[in-house]
């Protein structure tokens, strides 16, 4: 493929209409990253903890987005009914922000019963993410017209930094103030509510920006039949072998990830600043590690490069499970960084490979069926991991095991270790399957 050398000024400027649109989209990317950083992840978890929710209850709430994700296969057929989509997409995006941020923030003030609150929050999240799926699908089809192939890679590179640097700085400021008032629960909860309302205001600004580009003619897409989405990919043995890797990876990630934040904050005593700092440094690994992973992919294959990334990550995940609160502060920080920084290096390659996994062994025909099936496997793997993790945390609440002079309590450390074991299982699977996982031709395996 021919490589095009382009400067940032060619991709983004305010003279050319298309370049001006890319500037708008870049700002939108930064805004959405800011919103995600301050209204999801650890800050969302801590908001829920402010209302005394247990890890298992938080795990239940995490199901909704992945169940809603299964509806992505219906989004194209719904959007084809509209020749002009600016207002319907804006309405969907606004409803997403209203339900996922504004309403969820206010709901605990009106619903005090724990069970009812969890049910109402789950319904709101489900509705919010269905709206977002429609919006994301529609905006992608609209805005891709302003991203020609020759500059798409450059645009995506700038996007990664826009989605990491400025939002990361905002996250760090939020974390520092949260640490300052961490000993005052009432003030801390009020701060989380303020942060979420600020995120909602950014969301409205994001909708305005997303609606500014000129609307284009949309390609006519024949939505595949649901039966074809299930039967065509499952008849492709090589593709299904790759889907085993996708499902297993999602399971390993989500069986512990939702509960890890609670464990590090409440049990280990990690500060908001330290936790967010570890997240913040991740994009700085891109410049010097991406070329290494690109070389590994080109010299071996997508799956063998994934195996190498997981060989780096998995043993460190087992070490991660052994972190404990009685360590000296300097040793705790050293151990945390010793685990997470090498995982960041491996994660740069792993994230790129997982993002491309849907295309490995995908034939040129019926690609809509394959991408839809991939979304089903992707979301089912995450939902299965969450289901297992939530059940395990609930039944192991009083579990205790003395190990290395310390008594590990609850099930979360073992879920962290289990994720590492599953990742080692993925490595073994890739190596054992060998060429049965590899594409028949280079073209089929390309992204």
C-alpha positions in Angstrom: 0.0 0.0 0.0 1.4 3.4 -0.9 2.3 5.6 2.0 1.5 9.3 1.9 3.6 11.7 3.9 1.3 14.4 5.3 1.8 17.2 7.8 -0.6 18.1 10.6 -1.4 21.4 8.7 -2.6 19.4 5.7 -4.9 17.2 7.8 -6.2 20.0 10.0 -6.7 23.6 8.9 -9.5 26.2 8.7 -9.1 27.1 5.0 -10.2 23.9 3.4 -13.9 22.9 4.3 -13.0 19.3 4.8 -10.0 20.1 6.9 -12.1 22.4 9.0 -14.5 19.6 9.6 -11.7 17.4 10.7 -10.7 20.1 13.2 -14.3 20.0 14.6 -14.2 16.2 14.8 -10.8 16.3 16.6 -12.2 18.7 19.2 -15.2 16.3 19.5 -12.9 13.4 20.1 -11.1 15.3 22.9 -14.5 16.3 24.5 -15.8 12.7 24.4 -12.6 11.5 26.0 -13.0 14.1 28.7 -16.6 13.0 29.3 -15.6 9.3 29.4 -12.7 10.0 31.8 -14.8 11.9 34.4 -18.1 10.1 34.2 -17.1 6.4 33.7 -14.4 4.1 35.1 -13.0 4.9 38.5 -15.0 8.1 39.0 -18.3 6.4 38.1 -17.4 3.5 40.5 -16.5 6.0 43.3 -19.8 7.9 42.7 -21.6 4.6 43.2 -19.5 3.8 46.3 -20.7 7.1 47.7 -24.1 5.5 47.9 -22.6 2.5 49.6 -22.9 0.1 46.7 -21.1 -3.2 47.0 -18.7 -4.5 44.3 -21.3 -7.2 43.2 -23.9 -4.5 42.8 -21.5 -2.4 40.7 -20.9 -5.5 38.6 -24.6 -5.9 37.9 -24.8 -2.3 36.7 -21.9 -3.0 34.3 -24.0 -5.5 32.3 -26.3 -3.0 30.6 -23.8 -1.5 28.1 -22.8 -5.0 26.8 -26.4 -6.2 26.5 -27.3 -3.0 24.6 -24.2 -3.6 22.4 -26.0 -6.6 20.9 -28.4 -4.2 19.2 -25.6 -2.8 17.0 -26.7 -5.2 14.3 -30.0 -3.4 14.0 -28.6 0.1 13.8 -27.9 0.2 10.0 -31.4 -1.0 9.0 -32.9 1.6 11.3 -30.8 4.5 9.9 -31.5 3.6 6.3 -35.1 4.9 6.9 -33.7 8.4 7.1 -32.3 10.2 4.1 -31.1 13.1 6.4 -29.9 12.1 9.8 -28.5 15.3 11.5 -31.4 15.8 13.9 -32.2 12.1 14.6 -28.5 11.5 15.4 -28.3 14.7 17.6 -31.5 13.6 19.4 -30.0 10.1 20.0 -26.7 11.5 21.3 -28.5 14.0 23.6 -30.7 11.2 25.0 -27.5 9.2 25.6 -26.0 12.0 27.7 -29.3 12.7 29.5 -29.8 9.0 30.5 -26.2 8.0 31.2 -25.1 11.1 33.0 -27.8 13.6 34.0 -30.5 11.1 35.0 -28.2 8.6 36.6 -26.7 11.4 38.8 -30.1 12.6 40.0 -31.7 9.2 40.4 -30.3 8.3 43.9 -32.0 11.5 45.3 -35.4 10.1 44.3 -35.0 6.3 44.6 -33.7 5.2 48.0 -34.4 1.5 48.0 -31.2 -0.3 46.9 -32.8 -3.0 44.8 -35.1 -0.5 43.0 -32.2 1.9 42.5 -30.1 -0.8 40.8 -33.0 -1.8 38.5 -33.7 1.8 37.5 -30.0 2.5 36.9 -29.6 -0.7 34.8 -32.7 0.3 32.7 -31.4 3.8 32.2 -27.9 2.6 31.2 -29.4 0.1 28.8 -31.6 2.8 27.1 -28.7 5.2 27.0 -26.4 2.8 25.3 -29.0 1.8 22.7 -29.3 5.5 21.8 -25.5 5.8 21.7 -25.2 2.7 19.4 -27.5 4.4 16.9 -25.7 7.7 17.2 -22.2 6.2 16.8 -23.2 4.1 13.8 -24.8 7.1 12.1 -22.0 9.6 12.8 -19.4 7.1 11.6 -21.2 6.8 8.2 -21.6 10.6 8.0 -18.1 11.7 9.1 -16.1 9.1 7.3 -16.7 11.1 4.1 -14.3 13.8 5.5 -11.5 11.2 6.1 -10.0 10.1 2.8 -7.9 6.9 2.8 -4.6 8.8 2.2 -4.9 10.7 5.4 -6.9 8.4 7.6 -3.9 6.9 9.4 -2.6 10.4 10.2 -6.0 11.5 11.5 -6.2 8.5 13.7 -2.7 9.1 15.1 -3.7 12.7 16.0 -6.9 11.4 17.4 -5.1 9.1 19.9 -3.2 12.0 21.4 -6.3 14.3 21.4 -8.2 11.6 23.3 -5.4 11.1 25.8 -3.3 14.2 26.6 -5.9 17.0 27.4 -8.5 14.6 28.9 -5.7 13.0 30.9 -4.7 16.3 32.4 -8.3 17.0 33.4 -8.5 13.5 34.9 -5.4 14.2 37.0 -6.8 17.5 38.3 -10.0 15.7 39.3 -8.0 13.0 41.0 -5.9 15.5 43.0 -8.9 17.3 44.3 -10.6 14.0 45.1 -7.6 13.0 47.2 -7.7 16.3 49.0 -11.3 15.7 50.2 -11.2 11.9 50.4 -11.6 11.9 54.2 -14.9 13.9 53.9 -17.5 11.5 52.3 -20.3 14.1 52.0 -18.1 16.6 50.2 -16.6 13.9 48.1 -20.0 12.7 46.9 -21.0 16.3 46.1 -17.8 16.7 44.1 -18.6 13.5 42.1 -22.0 14.9 41.3 -20.5 18.2 40.2 -18.0 16.4 38.0 -20.8 14.5 36.4 -22.9 17.6 35.7 -19.8 19.2 34.2 -19.5 16.1 32.0 -23.1 16.5 30.9 -22.4 20.1 29.9 -19.5 18.9 27.8 -21.8 16.4 26.3 -24.2 19.0 25.0 -21.3 20.9 23.5 -20.1 17.7 21.9 -23.6 17.2 20.2 -23.4 20.7 18.8 -20.0 20.1 17.4 -21.0 16.7 15.9 -23.9 18.4 14.1 -21.8 21.2 12.4 -20.3 19.3 9.4 -22.3 19.4 6.2 -24.5 16.4 5.7 -23.6 14.1 2.8 -25.4 11.4 0.8 -25.3 8.1 2.6 -24.5 4.9 0.8 -27.4 2.5 0.5 -26.7 -0.5 2.6 -28.8 -3.7 2.6 -29.0 -4.8 6.2 -28.2 -8.5 6.5 -30.8 -11.0 7.7 -30.4 -12.0 11.4 -30.2 -15.6 10.3 -27.3 -14.9 7.9 -25.4 -13.0 10.7 -25.4 -16.2 12.7 -25.1 -18.9 10.0 -22.5 -17.5 7.5 -19.7 -16.7 10.0 -20.2 -20.0 12.0 -19.8 -21.9 8.8 -16.3 -20.4 8.4 -14.1 -22.6 10.6 -11.0 -20.4 10.5 -13.0 -17.3 11.5 -14.7 -19.2 14.4 -11.3 -20.3 15.7 -10.3 -16.6 15.9 -13.6 -15.7 17.6 -12.6 -18.1 20.4 -9.6 -15.8 21.1 -11.9 -12.7 21.0 -14.4 -14.3 23.5 -11.6 -15.5 25.8 -9.8 -12.1 25.8 -13.1 -10.3 26.6 -13.9 -12.7 29.4 -10.4 -12.4 30.9 -10.7 -8.6 30.9 -14.2 -8.1 32.3 -14.2 -10.9 34.8 -12.0 -8.7 37.0 -11.7 -5.1 35.6 -14.9 -3.7 37.1 -13.9 -4.8 40.6 -10.3 -4.0 40.3 -10.9 -0.2 40.8 -12.8 -0.9 44.1 -10.2 -3.3 45.3 -7.3 -0.9 44.7 -9.0 2.1 46.3 -10.8 0.5 49.2 -8.6 -2.5 50.1 -5.1 -1.6 48.9 -5.4 2.1 49.6 -4.2 3.4 46.3 -4.9 7.1 45.9 -6.9 8.6 43.1 -3.9 10.4 41.8 -1.7 7.3 41.6 -4.5 5.3 40.0 -5.1 8.0 37.4 -1.4 8.7 36.8 -0.9 5.0 35.8 -3.7 5.5 33.2 -2.4 8.9 32.1 1.1 7.6 31.1 -0.2 5.0 28.8 -0.3 7.1 25.6 3.3 8.1 26.1 4.2 4.5 25.3 2.9 4.9 21.7 5.9 6.7 20.1 8.5 4.1 21.0 6.5 0.9 21.2 4.2 1.0 18.2 7.0 0.4 15.7 8.1 -2.6 17.6 4.6 -4.2 17.5 4.1 -3.3 13.9 7.4 -5.1 13.1 6.3 -8.1 15.1 3.0 -8.3 13.2 4.6 -8.0 9.8 7.3 -10.6 10.6 5.0 -13.1 12.2 1.2 -12.6 12.3 -1.5 -10.8 14.2 -2.2 -13.8 16.4 1.4 -14.6 17.1 2.1 -11.0 18.0 -0.9 -11.1 20.4 0.6 -14.2 22.0 3.8 -12.3 22.6 1.9 -9.4 24.1 0.0 -11.7 26.5 3.2 -13.6 27.4 4.4 -10.2 28.7 1.2 -9.3 30.4 -0.1 -12.5 31.9 2.7 -13.2 34.5 2.6 -9.6 35.6 -1.2 -10.0 36.1 -0.4 -12.9 38.5 1.9 -10.6 40.4 -0.8 -7.9 40.4 -3.0 -10.2 42.4 -0.4 -10.3 45.2 -0.4 -6.6 45.8 -1.5 -6.0 49.4 -2.2 -3.0 51.7 0.5 -3.7 54.4 3.4 -2.9 52.0 5.4 0.2 52.6 4.1 3.1 50.5 7.3 3.2 48.4 7.1 -0.6 47.8 3.5 -0.4 46.9 4.1 2.3 44.3 7.1 0.5 42.9 5.3 -2.8 42.7 2.3 -1.1 41.0 4.5 0.6 38.4 6.6 -2.5 37.9 3.3 -4.3 36.9 1.5 -1.7 35.0 4.3 0.0 32.9 5.4 -3.2 31.1 1.7 -4.0 30.6 1.3 -0.6 29.0 4.1 -1.5 26.6 2.4 -4.8 25.7 -1.0 -3.1 25.7 -0.1 -0.8 22.8 0.4 -3.9 20.6 -2.4 -5.9 22.2 -5.0 -3.1 21.8 -4.1 -2.6 18.1 -4.3 -6.4 17.5 -7.6 -6.9 19.3 -9.1 -3.9 17.4 -8.1 -5.7 14.1 -9.2 -9.2 15.2 -12.6 -9.0 13.5 -10.8 -8.8 10.1 -8.5 -11.8 10.6 -9.7 -14.7 8.4 -12.7 -12.5 7.2 -13.4 -13.2 3.5 -14.1 -10.3 1.1 -17.8 -11.2 0.8 -20.6 -10.9 3.4 -18.4 -8.6 5.5 -21.4 -7.0 7.2 -22.5 -10.4 8.5 -19.0 -11.0 9.9 -18.6 -7.6 11.6 -22.1 -8.0 13.1 -21.2 -11.4 14.4 -17.9 -10.1 15.8 -19.9 -7.5 17.8 -22.1 -10.3 19.2 -19.1 -12.4 20.3 -17.3 -9.2 21.6 -20.2 -8.2 23.8 -21.1 -11.8 24.9 -17.5 -12.4 26.0 -17.6 -9.2 28.1 -21.1 -10.0 29.5 -20.0 -13.6 30.4 -16.9 -12.3 32.2 -19.0 -9.8 34.1 -21.5 -12.5 35.0 -18.8 -14.8 36.3 -17.0 -12.1 38.1 -20.1 -10.7 39.8 -21.2 -14.1 40.9 -17.7 -15.0 42.2 -17.4 -11.7 44.2 -20.9 -12.2 45.7 -20.2 -15.8 46.9 -16.6 -15.3 48.0 -17.3 -12.2 50.1 -16.2 -13.9 53.3 -13.4 -16.0 51.8 -9.9 -15.6 53.3 -6.6 -17.3 52.4 -3.3 -16.8 54.3 -0.5 -16.5 51.7 3.1 -15.1 52.1 2.4 -13.8 55.6 -0.8 -11.9 54.6 -4.5 -13.0 54.6 -6.1 -12.2 51.3 -9.8 -11.6 51.8 -12.7 -11.7 49.3 -12.6 -13.0 45.7 -11.2 -10.0 43.8 -7.5 -11.0 44.0 -8.3 -14.4 42.6 -10.2 -12.9 39.7 -7.2 -10.8 38.9 -5.0 -13.9 38.9 -7.7 -15.8 36.9 -7.5 -13.2 34.2 -3.7 -13.9 33.9 -4.3 -17.6 33.8 -6.9 -17.2 31.0 -4.4 -15.0 29.1 -1.8 -17.8 29.3 -4.5 -20.2 28.1 -5.0 -17.9 25.0 -1.2 -18.0 24.4 -1.2 -21.8 24.6 -4.3 -22.0 22.3 -2.6 -19.8 19.6 0.6 -21.7 19.7 -1.1 -25.1 19.6 -3.5 -24.2 16.8 -0.6 -22.8 14.7 -1.4 -22.4 11.1 -5.0 -23.4 11.6 -5.5 -19.9 12.9 -3.6 -18.1 10.2 -5.2 -16.6 7.0 -5.1 -18.6 3.8 -3.8 -15.5 2.0 -2.3 -12.3 3.3 -5.2 -10.3 1.9 -7.7 -12.1 4.1 -5.7 -11.4 7.2 -5.2 -7.7 6.5 -7.1 -5.0 8.3 
